[in-house]
């Protein structure tokens, strides 16, 4: 595992990316798109877990213009995120990074959490990822015009305060190449530093992603 600076399309230093490479050479890669907090220790741990379980090279870029933030700084992190880029801007940076830094891999997938999930969903409308797994992306409901190029398996928490996951899932299931499941957890269940963390939920997401990525 190593951290390294990465460049934007303009050649400018855009940020830092964590790269976790398995012992054996791999033709596949997974880009992990973070929550509103950016590239935190929690995301680094998740990147290692995904690399270990899937055998893929995992890239976890810090795509924010500020941060990373502690979970206790959630209000500040969310406010700055929405005023500087929002989900669509994050999706653009995700696609930019992927195009420039994963060209050596034959197959590239994406897993995103929360705002990173919404960004992964938006990015799935561009022919860049073979499969995406957006996990509890609450703002996906604002981007229902997306038509994924590859497979998309969306995971929602059953308990969401701002919308009905079951109603959203019923709409999403009408889109080609989309599957949806709702797990009996709360938003944030994949983050080990969150009060809503569920080891069972995280294990299920990793196992599901592994099966989808290996098809």
C-alpha positions as CSV (number, residue, x, y, z in Angstrom):
1,X,0.0,0.0,0.0
2,X,1.3,3.4,-0.9
3,X,0.2,7.0,-1.2
4,X,1.2,9.1,-4.2
5,X,0.3,12.4,-5.8
6,X,-1.9,12.3,-8.9
7,X,-2.3,14.7,-11.8
8,X,-5.4,16.1,-13.4
9,X,-6.0,16.3,-17.2
10,X,-4.3,19.7,-17.2
11,X,-1.2,18.2,-15.7
12,X,-1.6,20.0,-12.4
13,X,-1.1,18.2,-9.1
14,X,-4.7,17.3,-8.2
15,X,-4.3,15.4,-4.9
16,X,-3.2,12.2,-3.3
17,X,-4.3,8.7,-4.0
18,X,-3.9,5.5,-2.0
19,X,-3.0,2.5,-4.1
20,X,-3.2,-1.1,-2.8
21,X,-1.7,-3.7,-5.1
22,X,-2.1,-7.4,-4.5
23,X,0.9,-9.7,-4.5
24,X,0.1,-11.1,-7.9
25,X,-0.3,-9.0,-11.1
26,X,-3.9,-8.3,-11.8
27,X,-5.7,-7.1,-14.9
28,X,-8.5,-5.6,-12.9
29,X,-8.8,-2.5,-10.8
30,X,-11.4,-1.0,-8.4
31,X,-11.6,2.7,-7.8
32,X,-13.0,3.5,-4.3
33,X,-14.9,6.7,-4.2
34,X,-15.0,8.1,-0.7
35,X,-17.6,9.8,1.5
36,X,-17.9,13.5,2.1
37,X,-14.9,13.2,4.5
38,X,-12.4,12.4,1.8
39,X,-9.5,9.9,2.0
40,X,-9.6,8.9,5.7
41,X,-8.1,6.0,7.6
42,X,-11.5,4.3,7.3
43,X,-11.3,4.5,3.5
44,X,-7.7,3.3,3.6
45,X,-8.8,0.2,5.7
46,X,-11.6,-0.5,3.3
47,X,-9.3,-0.2,0.3
48,X,-7.0,-2.9,1.8
49,X,-10.0,-5.1,2.5
50,X,-11.3,-4.9,-1.0
51,X,-7.9,-5.6,-2.5
52,X,-7.4,-8.6,-0.2
53,X,-10.9,-10.1,-1.0
54,X,-11.1,-9.3,-4.7
55,X,-7.5,-9.6,-5.8
56,X,-7.8,-6.4,-7.7
57,X,-5.6,-3.3,-7.5
58,X,-7.5,-0.7,-5.5
59,X,-7.2,3.0,-6.0
60,X,-8.6,5.4,-3.4
61,X,-8.0,9.0,-4.5
62,X,-8.7,12.0,-2.4
63,X,-11.0,13.9,-4.8
64,X,-12.0,16.8,-2.6
65,X,-10.5,20.3,-2.9
66,X,-10.1,20.4,0.9
67,X,-9.9,17.9,3.8
68,X,-9.8,15.1,4.7
69,X,-12.2,15.7,7.6
70,X,-12.9,13.9,10.8
71,X,-16.3,12.4,11.3
72,X,-16.9,15.0,14.0
73,X,-16.6,17.6,11.3
74,X,-19.4,16.3,9.2
75,X,-21.3,19.5,9.0
76,X,-18.3,21.5,7.8
77,X,-17.3,18.7,5.3
78,X,-20.8,18.5,3.8
79,X,-21.2,22.2,3.5
80,X,-17.9,22.6,1.8
81,X,-18.6,19.7,-0.5
82,X,-21.9,21.0,-1.6
83,X,-20.6,24.5,-2.2
84,X,-17.4,23.5,-4.0
85,X,-18.4,20.6,-6.3
86,X,-21.5,18.5,-5.3
87,X,-22.1,15.0,-6.6
88,X,-21.8,15.9,-10.3
89,X,-18.4,17.7,-9.7
90,X,-17.2,14.7,-7.7
91,X,-18.2,12.4,-10.6
92,X,-16.2,14.5,-13.0
93,X,-13.1,14.2,-10.8
94,X,-13.7,10.5,-10.4
95,X,-13.9,10.0,-14.1
96,X,-10.9,12.2,-14.7
97,X,-8.8,10.3,-12.2
98,X,-9.9,6.9,-13.6
99,X,-9.1,7.8,-17.2
100,X,-5.6,9.0,-16.3
101,X,-4.5,6.4,-13.8
102,X,-6.1,3.1,-14.5
103,X,-5.2,2.6,-18.2
104,X,-2.9,-0.3,-17.5
105,X,-5.9,-2.4,-16.3
106,X,-8.1,-4.3,-18.7
107,X,-11.2,-4.0,-16.5
108,X,-12.0,-1.2,-14.1
109,X,-14.8,-1.2,-11.5
110,X,-16.0,1.4,-8.9
111,X,-17.4,1.2,-5.4
112,X,-18.6,4.4,-3.8
113,X,-20.0,5.3,-0.4
114,X,-22.6,8.0,0.3
115,X,-21.7,11.0,-1.9
116,X,-19.2,8.8,-3.5
117,X,-22.0,6.4,-4.3
118,X,-23.9,9.1,-6.0
119,X,-20.8,10.1,-7.9
120,X,-20.2,6.5,-9.0
121,X,-23.8,6.2,-10.2
122,X,-23.5,9.4,-12.3
123,X,-20.1,8.2,-13.6
124,X,-21.7,4.9,-14.6
125,X,-23.4,6.8,-17.5
126,X,-20.0,7.1,-19.1
127,X,-18.3,4.1,-20.7
128,X,-15.5,3.9,-18.1
129,X,-16.5,1.2,-15.5
130,X,-17.4,-2.4,-16.2
131,X,-19.5,-2.4,-13.0
132,X,-20.3,0.0,-10.2
133,X,-21.5,-0.7,-6.7
134,X,-23.0,2.5,-5.2
135,X,-23.7,2.1,-1.5
136,X,-26.2,4.3,0.3
137,X,-26.1,7.1,-2.2
138,X,-29.0,9.1,-1.0
139,X,-28.7,11.8,-3.8
140,X,-29.0,9.2,-6.5
141,X,-32.7,10.1,-6.3
142,X,-31.7,13.4,-8.0
143,X,-30.1,11.7,-11.0
144,X,-32.7,9.3,-12.2
145,X,-31.8,10.0,-15.9
146,X,-28.6,8.0,-15.7
147,X,-28.3,5.0,-18.0
148,X,-25.4,2.8,-16.9
149,X,-23.1,1.5,-19.6
150,X,-22.1,-1.5,-17.4
151,X,-23.6,-3.4,-14.6
152,X,-24.8,-1.4,-11.6
153,X,-25.7,-3.0,-8.3
154,X,-27.1,-0.4,-5.9
155,X,-27.2,-1.0,-2.1
156,X,-29.3,1.1,0.2
157,X,-29.8,1.2,4.0
158,X,-33.3,0.5,5.0
159,X,-33.3,3.3,7.5
160,X,-32.9,6.7,5.7
161,X,-34.3,9.9,7.3
162,X,-34.7,11.9,4.1
163,X,-36.3,9.6,1.6
164,X,-37.9,6.2,1.1
165,X,-35.3,3.6,-0.1
166,X,-38.1,1.2,-1.1
167,X,-39.8,3.7,-3.4
168,X,-36.5,4.7,-5.0
169,X,-35.5,1.1,-5.5
170,X,-38.8,0.4,-7.3
171,X,-38.0,3.1,-9.8
172,X,-34.3,2.1,-10.2
173,X,-35.2,-1.5,-11.0
174,X,-36.9,-0.3,-14.2
175,X,-33.5,0.8,-15.6
176,X,-31.5,-1.7,-17.7
177,X,-28.5,-3.4,-16.2
178,X,-29.5,-2.2,-12.7
179,X,-30.1,-4.4,-9.6
180,X,-31.0,-3.0,-6.2
181,X,-31.0,-4.4,-2.7
182,X,-32.0,-2.8,0.6
183,X,-30.1,-4.0,3.8
184,X,-31.6,-3.7,7.3
185,X,-29.1,-1.1,8.5
186,X,-28.7,2.7,8.8
187,X,-26.8,5.1,6.5
188,X,-23.0,4.8,7.1
189,X,-23.0,1.1,8.0
190,X,-19.9,0.4,5.9
191,X,-17.7,2.9,7.8
192,X,-16.0,1.5,10.9
193,X,-15.8,4.9,12.6
194,X,-19.6,5.5,12.2
195,X,-22.1,4.9,15.0
196,X,-24.2,3.0,12.5
197,X,-21.4,0.7,11.5
198,X,-22.4,-2.9,10.9
199,X,-19.8,-5.6,10.3
200,X,-22.5,-7.9,8.8
201,X,-23.5,-5.2,6.4
202,X,-20.0,-4.4,5.3
203,X,-19.2,-8.1,4.8
204,X,-22.3,-8.5,2.7
205,X,-21.3,-5.5,0.5
206,X,-17.8,-6.8,-0.1
207,X,-19.0,-10.3,-0.9
208,X,-21.6,-8.9,-3.3
209,X,-19.1,-6.6,-5.0
210,X,-16.6,-9.4,-5.3
211,X,-19.1,-11.6,-7.1
212,X,-20.2,-8.7,-9.4
213,X,-16.6,-7.7,-10.2
214,X,-15.6,-11.3,-11.1
215,X,-18.3,-11.9,-13.7
